[in-house]
């Protein structure tokens, strides 16, 4: 049975078919659901999100240029990790990279050093999540549409929460307190 084709046909049958595919816990439908989610969220790119953030008056402290550069760095690293490990049976090299990056955050450290390292660390974490969650579907089909990827808004939100776009963000303040 081709479960991918079955999930497509069930989804097209109507509400009951869609509910069966989308809300069941059948792992056989996972590839279709990943493709469906990627298709639904593809229209909101990083550039769109940054444009909306810039226009929002509640984000007056938001440096969208910094966020754009951080996201670009994240995407480049994420793509390298996927290219390197998606078809591999082992992810120990990726896990070792993540551990090494985590270990590189020791005091004293500047906000610029943090900004340089966080996108790569996040790229490694998200790549590991993507690979573990979608490697088997990708290996079976070779279709990039079956790869789970973080949405640009999720990545930008993490950067904002950490204050990487601000001179005195959360991490900068935290590391200054740890230095004392």
PASE-777480 format. One record per residue (C-alpha): residue number from 1; residue in one letter; x, y, z. Coordinates in pm, 1 decimal, decimal comma, padded with zeros to 6 digits. Layout:
BEGIN
<rec pos="NUM" code="a" c1="X" c2="Y" c3="Z"/>
...
//
This chain:
BEGIN
<rec pos="1" code="x" c1="00000,0" c2="00000,0" c3="00000,0"/>
<rec pos="2" code="x" c1="00125,2" c2="00344,7" c3="-00091,9"/>
<rec pos="3" code="x" c1="00030,6" c2="00535,2" c3="00225,6"/>
<rec pos="4" code="x" c1="00138,8" c2="00867,7" c3="00080,1"/>
<rec pos="5" code="x" c1="-00108,5" c2="00825,8" c3="-00208,4"/>
<rec pos="6" code="x" c1="-00374,6" c2="00697,8" c3="00031,3"/>
<rec pos="7" code="x" c1="-00333,0" c2="01003,9" c3="00253,4"/>
<rec pos="8" code="x" c1="-00361,0" c2="01233,7" c3="-00049,8"/>
<rec pos="9" code="x" c1="-00683,0" c2="01064,2" c3="-00163,0"/>
<rec pos="10" code="x" c1="-00833,7" c2="01064,5" c3="00187,0"/>
<rec pos="11" code="x" c1="-00750,1" c2="01433,3" c3="00220,3"/>
<rec pos="12" code="x" c1="-00928,4" c2="01507,8" c3="-00107,9"/>
<rec pos="13" code="x" c1="-01242,4" c2="01312,4" c3="-00009,0"/>
<rec pos="14" code="x" c1="-01360,2" c2="01581,7" c3="00226,8"/>
<rec pos="15" code="x" c1="-01378,8" c2="01666,3" c3="00593,0"/>
<rec pos="16" code="x" c1="-01385,0" c2="01312,7" c3="00729,9"/>
<rec pos="17" code="x" c1="-01089,5" c2="01204,5" c3="00516,5"/>
<rec pos="18" code="x" c1="-00890,2" c2="01514,6" c3="00614,2"/>
<rec pos="19" code="x" c1="-00962,7" c2="01452,5" c3="00982,2"/>
<rec pos="20" code="x" c1="-00851,5" c2="01092,1" c3="00953,5"/>
<rec pos="21" code="x" c1="-00521,2" c2="01196,6" c3="00799,0"/>
<rec pos="22" code="x" c1="-00451,4" c2="01510,8" c3="01000,9"/>
<rec pos="23" code="x" c1="-00567,0" c2="01407,1" c3="01348,6"/>
<rec pos="24" code="x" c1="-00483,1" c2="01039,2" c3="01361,2"/>
<rec pos="25" code="x" c1="-00156,7" c2="00922,7" c3="01506,1"/>
<rec pos="26" code="x" c1="-00078,1" c2="00697,1" c3="01210,9"/>
<rec pos="27" code="x" c1="00289,3" c2="00740,6" c3="01127,2"/>
<rec pos="28" code="x" c1="00213,0" c2="00619,5" c3="00776,1"/>
<rec pos="29" code="x" c1="00053,9" c2="00959,2" c3="00703,0"/>
<rec pos="30" code="x" c1="00350,4" c2="01158,1" c3="00839,7"/>
<rec pos="31" code="x" c1="00519,4" c2="01225,9" c3="00502,9"/>
<rec pos="32" code="x" c1="00198,9" c2="01371,7" c3="00361,4"/>
<rec pos="33" code="x" c1="00143,4" c2="01584,9" c3="00672,7"/>
<rec pos="34" code="x" c1="00496,5" c2="01725,6" c3="00655,1"/>
<rec pos="35" code="x" c1="00447,6" c2="01812,4" c3="00289,0"/>
<rec pos="36" code="x" c1="00109,2" c2="01968,4" c3="00367,4"/>
<rec pos="37" code="x" c1="00251,3" c2="02180,9" c3="00650,6"/>
<rec pos="38" code="x" c1="00546,8" c2="02295,0" c3="00438,8"/>
<rec pos="39" code="x" c1="00305,7" c2="02398,3" c3="00163,5"/>
<rec pos="40" code="x" c1="00076,5" c2="02588,4" c3="00399,3"/>
<rec pos="41" code="x" c1="00358,0" c2="02784,5" c3="00561,2"/>
<rec pos="42" code="x" c1="00572,9" c2="02848,9" c3="00252,5"/>
<rec pos="43" code="x" c1="00406,9" c2="03180,7" c3="00172,0"/>
<rec pos="44" code="x" c1="00544,6" c2="03354,9" c3="00483,4"/>
<rec pos="45" code="x" c1="00915,0" c2="03398,0" c3="00422,6"/>
<rec pos="46" code="x" c1="01174,0" c2="03558,0" c3="00647,7"/>
<rec pos="47" code="x" c1="01160,5" c2="03876,6" c3="00438,3"/>
<rec pos="48" code="x" c1="00781,6" c2="03895,7" c3="00479,4"/>
<rec pos="49" code="x" c1="00810,3" c2="03847,7" c3="00854,3"/>
<rec pos="50" code="x" c1="01081,7" c2="04113,4" c3="00886,2"/>
<rec pos="51" code="x" c1="00872,4" c2="04355,7" c3="00681,4"/>
<rec pos="52" code="x" c1="00574,4" c2="04305,9" c3="00914,7"/>
<rec pos="53" code="x" c1="00797,0" c2="04339,4" c3="01221,0"/>
<rec pos="54" code="x" c1="00939,3" c2="04664,8" c3="01090,4"/>
<rec pos="55" code="x" c1="00590,4" c2="04804,2" c3="01022,8"/>
<rec pos="56" code="x" c1="00460,7" c2="04706,4" c3="01368,6"/>
<rec pos="57" code="x" c1="00487,6" c2="05006,3" c3="01599,7"/>
<rec pos="58" code="x" c1="00506,5" c2="04771,6" c3="01900,8"/>
<rec pos="59" code="x" c1="00844,3" c2="04650,4" c3="01769,0"/>
<rec pos="60" code="x" c1="01017,7" c2="04987,6" c3="01775,4"/>
<rec pos="61" code="x" c1="01319,0" c2="04834,0" c3="01952,8"/>
<rec pos="62" code="x" c1="01350,0" c2="04561,4" c3="01688,6"/>
<rec pos="63" code="x" c1="01658,7" c2="04571,5" c3="01464,5"/>
<rec pos="64" code="x" c1="01530,0" c2="04389,6" c3="01157,0"/>
<rec pos="65" code="x" c1="01862,9" c2="04424,4" c3="00976,2"/>
<rec pos="66" code="x" c1="02041,3" c2="04229,7" c3="01251,4"/>
<rec pos="67" code="x" c1="01763,1" c2="03973,1" c3="01258,9"/>
<rec pos="68" code="x" c1="01785,1" c2="03930,5" c3="00881,8"/>
<rec pos="69" code="x" c1="02161,4" c2="03870,8" c3="00900,9"/>
<rec pos="70" code="x" c1="02120,1" c2="03626,2" c3="01188,0"/>
<rec pos="71" code="x" c1="01851,6" c2="03436,1" c3="00997,2"/>
<rec pos="72" code="x" c1="02069,5" c2="03423,5" c3="00686,0"/>
<rec pos="73" code="x" c1="02356,7" c2="03280,8" c3="00891,9"/>
<rec pos="74" code="x" c1="02116,8" c2="03030,2" c3="01052,6"/>
<rec pos="75" code="x" c1="01982,6" c2="02918,2" c3="00713,6"/>
<rec pos="76" code="x" c1="02330,0" c2="02870,0" c3="00565,8"/>
<rec pos="77" code="x" c1="02441,2" c2="02657,1" c3="00861,9"/>
<rec pos="78" code="x" c1="02111,8" c2="02463,3" c3="00870,3"/>
<rec pos="79" code="x" c1="02140,9" c2="02378,4" c3="00500,3"/>
<rec pos="80" code="x" c1="02500,8" c2="02260,3" c3="00545,5"/>
<rec pos="81" code="x" c1="02397,2" c2="02033,6" c3="00832,9"/>
<rec pos="82" code="x" c1="02107,4" c2="01889,1" c3="00632,9"/>
<rec pos="83" code="x" c1="02326,3" c2="01829,7" c3="00328,5"/>
<rec pos="84" code="x" c1="02590,3" c2="01660,4" c3="00543,7"/>
<rec pos="85" code="x" c1="02371,7" c2="01441,9" c3="00766,0"/>
<rec pos="86" code="x" c1="02030,4" c2="01385,3" c3="00601,0"/>
<rec pos="87" code="x" c1="02142,4" c2="01082,3" c3="00401,7"/>
<rec pos="88" code="x" c1="02383,0" c2="00957,1" c3="00665,6"/>
<rec pos="89" code="x" c1="02287,5" c2="00679,8" c3="00905,0"/>
<rec pos="90" code="x" c1="02481,7" c2="00851,6" c3="01182,0"/>
<rec pos="91" code="x" c1="02420,1" c2="01190,3" c3="01338,1"/>
<rec pos="92" code="x" c1="02690,7" c2="01160,1" c3="01601,8"/>
<rec pos="93" code="x" c1="02902,8" c2="01419,1" c3="01418,3"/>
<rec pos="94" code="x" c1="02613,9" c2="01666,0" c3="01434,6"/>
<rec pos="95" code="x" c1="02554,7" c2="01592,3" c3="01803,1"/>
<rec pos="96" code="x" c1="02927,5" c2="01643,9" c3="01868,1"/>
<rec pos="97" code="x" c1="02913,3" c2="01979,5" c3="01683,2"/>
<rec pos="98" code="x" c1="02617,5" c2="02089,0" c3="01895,4"/>
<rec pos="99" code="x" c1="02795,6" c2="01988,0" c3="02216,3"/>
<rec pos="100" code="x" c1="03111,8" c2="02173,6" c3="02110,3"/>
<rec pos="101" code="x" c1="02912,9" c2="02487,5" c3="02029,9"/>
<rec pos="102" code="x" c1="02730,4" c2="02466,3" c3="02360,9"/>
<rec pos="103" code="x" c1="03065,1" c2="02440,3" c3="02537,8"/>
<rec pos="104" code="x" c1="03193,2" c2="02754,4" c3="02363,4"/>
<rec pos="105" code="x" c1="02965,0" c2="02976,9" c3="02572,6"/>
<rec pos="106" code="x" c1="03186,2" c2="03046,8" c3="02869,8"/>
<rec pos="107" code="x" c1="03249,9" c2="03373,2" c3="03050,3"/>
<rec pos="108" code="x" c1="03376,8" c2="03622,2" c3="02966,0"/>
<rec pos="109" code="x" c1="03194,8" c2="03645,7" c3="02633,9"/>
<rec pos="110" code="x" c1="03077,5" c2="03946,4" c3="02436,7"/>
<rec pos="111" code="x" c1="02735,5" c2="03997,0" c3="02281,0"/>
<rec pos="112" code="x" c1="02905,0" c2="03989,9" c3="01939,4"/>
<rec pos="113" code="x" c1="03051,9" c2="03646,5" c3="02014,3"/>
<rec pos="114" code="x" c1="02709,0" c2="03530,0" c3="02128,2"/>
<rec pos="115" code="x" c1="02550,7" c2="03664,1" c3="01809,1"/>
<rec pos="116" code="x" c1="02809,8" c2="03475,2" c3="01604,1"/>
<rec pos="117" code="x" c1="02753,1" c2="03142,3" c3="01780,0"/>
<rec pos="118" code="x" c1="02378,7" c2="03125,2" c3="01850,5"/>
<rec pos="119" code="x" c1="02265,4" c2="03093,0" c3="01485,1"/>
<rec pos="120" code="x" c1="02501,0" c2="02798,2" c3="01431,1"/>
<rec pos="121" code="x" c1="02395,1" c2="02634,8" c3="01758,0"/>
<rec pos="122" code="x" c1="02025,7" c2="02676,8" c3="01672,5"/>
<rec pos="123" code="x" c1="02091,1" c2="02550,9" c3="01319,3"/>
<rec pos="124" code="x" c1="02246,7" c2="02237,0" c3="01464,4"/>
<rec pos="125" code="x" c1="01959,4" c2="02179,3" c3="01706,2"/>
<rec pos="126" code="x" c1="01692,7" c2="02237,2" c3="01440,5"/>
<rec pos="127" code="x" c1="01884,4" c2="02023,6" c3="01188,3"/>
<rec pos="128" code="x" c1="01896,7" c2="01735,8" c3="01436,5"/>
<rec pos="129" code="x" c1="01521,3" c2="01774,4" c3="01493,5"/>
<rec pos="130" code="x" c1="01460,4" c2="01781,7" c3="01116,9"/>
<rec pos="131" code="x" c1="01680,1" c2="01483,0" c3="01044,3"/>
<rec pos="132" code="x" c1="01539,4" c2="01264,4" c3="01320,8"/>
<rec pos="133" code="x" c1="01183,8" c2="01359,1" c3="01228,4"/>
<rec pos="134" code="x" c1="01195,3" c2="01324,9" c3="00851,7"/>
<rec pos="135" code="x" c1="01505,2" c2="01133,6" c3="00740,2"/>
<rec pos="136" code="x" c1="01323,1" c2="00808,2" c3="00668,4"/>
<rec pos="137" code="x" c1="01062,1" c2="00978,9" c3="00447,3"/>
<rec pos="138" code="x" c1="01330,0" c2="01174,3" c3="00263,9"/>
<rec pos="139" code="x" c1="01547,3" c2="00867,0" c3="00211,5"/>
<rec pos="140" code="x" c1="01251,3" c2="00676,3" c3="00067,3"/>
<rec pos="141" code="x" c1="01140,0" c2="00948,6" c3="-00172,6"/>
<rec pos="142" code="x" c1="01427,0" c2="01192,7" c3="-00220,1"/>
<rec pos="143" code="x" c1="01170,6" c2="01475,9" c3="-00204,3"/>
<rec pos="144" code="x" c1="01277,3" c2="01785,9" c3="-00013,3"/>
<rec pos="145" code="x" c1="00907,7" c2="01858,7" c3="00052,3"/>
<rec pos="146" code="x" c1="00914,9" c2="01578,6" c3="00312,5"/>
<rec pos="147" code="x" c1="01183,7" c2="01746,8" c3="00524,1"/>
<rec pos="148" code="x" c1="01056,7" c2="01913,0" c3="00840,8"/>
<rec pos="149" code="x" c1="01204,9" c2="02259,4" c3="00869,4"/>
<rec pos="150" code="x" c1="01159,2" c2="02532,0" c3="01126,8"/>
<rec pos="151" code="x" c1="00947,1" c2="02818,8" c3="01006,1"/>
<rec pos="152" code="x" c1="01137,4" c2="03147,9" c3="00965,5"/>
<rec pos="153" code="x" c1="00907,4" c2="03312,1" c3="01218,9"/>
<rec pos="154" code="x" c1="00999,1" c2="03048,2" c3="01478,7"/>
<rec pos="155" code="x" c1="01368,6" c2="03118,1" c3="01427,5"/>
<rec pos="156" code="x" c1="01318,3" c2="03495,9" c3="01436,8"/>
<rec pos="157" code="x" c1="01111,2" c2="03459,7" c3="01753,7"/>
<rec pos="158" code="x" c1="01394,2" c2="03271,8" c3="01926,3"/>
<rec pos="159" code="x" c1="01639,8" c2="03542,6" c3="01820,9"/>
<rec pos="160" code="x" c1="01403,8" c2="03811,1" c3="01955,0"/>
<rec pos="161" code="x" c1="01343,8" c2="03623,7" c3="02281,0"/>
<rec pos="162" code="x" c1="01718,9" c2="03601,6" c3="02332,7"/>
<rec pos="163" code="x" c1="01753,6" c2="03970,8" c3="02247,6"/>
<rec pos="164" code="x" c1="02013,9" c2="03909,7" c3="01977,3"/>
<rec pos="165" code="x" c1="01894,2" c2="04212,0" c3="01783,0"/>
<rec pos="166" code="x" c1="01948,2" c2="04448,2" c3="02078,0"/>
<rec pos="167" code="x" c1="02266,1" c2="04585,1" c3="02229,4"/>
<rec pos="168" code="x" c1="02148,6" c2="04496,7" c3="02578,8"/>
<rec pos="169" code="x" c1="01934,9" c2="04188,9" c3="02524,3"/>
<rec pos="170" code="x" c1="01861,7" c2="03902,1" c3="02758,7"/>
<rec pos="171" code="x" c1="02179,1" c2="03705,0" c3="02688,8"/>
<rec pos="172" code="x" c1="02408,4" c2="04005,7" c3="02710,6"/>
<rec pos="173" code="x" c1="02261,7" c2="04093,9" c3="03050,4"/>
<rec pos="174" code="x" c1="02281,1" c2="03732,5" c3="03168,8"/>
<rec pos="175" code="x" c1="02647,0" c2="03690,3" c3="03073,3"/>
<rec pos="176" code="x" c1="02739,2" c2="04024,7" c3="03233,8"/>
<rec pos="177" code="x" c1="02583,9" c2="03903,8" c3="03559,8"/>
<rec pos="178" code="x" c1="02769,5" c2="03572,3" c3="03534,1"/>
<rec pos="179" code="x" c1="03101,4" c2="03752,0" c3="03489,2"/>
<rec pos="180" code="x" c1="03071,8" c2="03916,6" c3="03831,5"/>
//
